[in-house]
């Protein structure tokens, strides 16, 4: 279903290449989970398990790696971005023990609805900016978008992707089920 080992390899390559500069590096990772109806509750539980499995070997307690999770589905145009109940920061970007993170991931409830990926990416940028080390040159920021299909706000995807890239946030898309 999900590319566990190739994903880890990709993150490690980023980390090792940057570590070769002999500077103290930090890694901030936000998982952006598609909670739309097309994912379904069974696949969503598999995604949650995958998120935990990917992070369980990270040494988050040492302070170098922060992780967080956003779940997304619907976007309400009449509401402010901070008042979007289905673009939800499930786990704020921070330091967690493996057990704390696992419990927090397990507590995430599947939403249903649609797939507003571009809006979720913008919400994730807001979460990255809350990090005390957001502006530090030695912080690598990675957004991992886990989705099964086309975005309901697809017309905004290119400009949103360009915006995220301009902020030096590395984006990795992970497909689930029969992802488009």
DANOR-V937039 format. One record per backbone hydrogen bond with DSSP energy under -1.0 kcal/mol. NH is the residue of the N-H (numbers start at 1). CO is the residue of the C=O. Records with the same first field share a line. If there is no record, write none. Layout:
NH: CO / CO
This chain:
4: 2
7: 3
8: 4
9: 5
10: 6
11: 7
12: 8
13: 9
14: 10
15: 11
16: 12
17: 13
18: 14
19: 15
20: 16
21: 18
22: 19
26: 138
27: 64
28: 140
29: 66
30: 142
31: 68
32: 144
33: 70
34: 146
35: 72
37: 113
39: 36
40: 36
44: 40
45: 41
46: 42
47: 43
48: 44
49: 45
50: 46
51: 47
52: 48
53: 49
54: 50
55: 51
56: 52
58: 55
60: 58
66: 27
67: 94
68: 29
69: 91
70: 31
71: 88
72: 33
73: 86
79: 76
83: 80
87: 84
88: 71
90: 69 / 88
91: 69
94: 67
101: 97
102: 98
103: 99
104: 100
105: 101
106: 102
107: 103
108: 105
112: 35
116: 73
117: 115
120: 116
121: 117
122: 118
123: 119
124: 120
125: 121
126: 122
127: 123
128: 124
129: 125
131: 128
134: 131
136: 133
139: 136
140: 26
142: 28
143: 170
144: 30
145: 172
146: 32
147: 174
152: 115
154: 151
156: 153
157: 154
160: 156
161: 157
162: 158
163: 159
164: 160
165: 161
166: 162
168: 165
169: 164
170: 141
172: 143
174: 145
176: 147
